[in-house]
Amino acid sequence: MEHILRPIYQERASQPETLGVILVTKREEIMSITDTFDTVLLIIVKEAEMPIFTKHYLHEDQKMAMHVITEELLNKRLNVGLDRRIVDWIFHGKVIFDRNEYLCNLRLKLQEFPFFGRKIKTGIQFSKLIRRYLEGKEFFNRGNYFDSYHHVVDSLHHLARLSVIDNGLYPEVTVWSQVKKIEPSIYKLYEELVMSTESLEKRLELLFLAIEFLINSKTDDGAQHILETMLLKDAWTIQELHNHHDLRYYSKDLEVFVEFLIDKGYIIVEPKESKSDSIYHRHYKVDRDFVISQYNAEK
């Protein structure tokens, strides 16, 4: 199939903004990794009018897809974990064009998983865990157990990814296979949820207790990235937090995460005068004394 697609990727490779081209072939055991397409071309470019551009091709009985993605969007997806297929493509695909060893260095970066990379990925997964846990608890308290179940499953997935990241690995498509080996206690929670003969209400009640305990034990690590970022200046507006080049990856989960850290004492609210006498702007700052005390308590 590579020779059939050669004219397509060679044209792209000749363009100066193209950083790398990867050829991915369907694997029968996990056909979903290529969306059932026989072949996928992943083309990474420095910049483009559209962050991602897709075309589908047909050759005899073979179907092929081409995805052109900007470096910025690729990095976002790698950091946020929006598309684990791309991780698989980068690790297992065949590199057929690599400008200045861009893809070689990207693979090394993902394999080495530098400490800062772990911190931001931990923070993002932890913020998603907080939202899913809180929303699931609300559904549970209202007696909407099926909706609550859905959120608990998602919460466990975020816990699973956190455990994989904490072990210096990159969450793969088969994340539960990874978790079963490195964090069997979290895998056991998942088994209890889906396989227990207890009533759904009882299963959820027990899982919320377990997840709450794990959240409390992981808060220091989960909050490290956002707190270190916020320490770069004294106080922030919520829009300044949203605009920060790293914190924008938290997206819709940022505000619920900030409120969670306020409740836990890590962040304090600093009222600032507005044009109205009775209304104040909310600014946010790290409670340095509290954070230091938490750090010393852990030591």
Secondary structure, 3 states (H helix, E strand, C coil): CHHHHHHHHHHHHCCCCEEEEEEEECCHHHHHHHCCCCEEEEEEECCCCCCEEEEEEEECCEEEEEEEEEHHHHHHHHHHCCCHHHHHHHHHCEEEEEHHHHHHHHHHHHHHCCHHHHHHHHHHHHHHHHHHHHHHHHHHHCCCHHHHHHHHHHHHHHHHHHHHHHCCCCCCCCHHHHHHHHCHHHHHHHHHHHHCCCCHHHHHHHHHHHHHHHHHHHHHHHHHHHHHHHCCCCCECHHHHHHCCCHHHHHHHHHHHHHHHHHHCCEEEEEEECCCCCCEEEEEEECHHHHHHHHHHHC
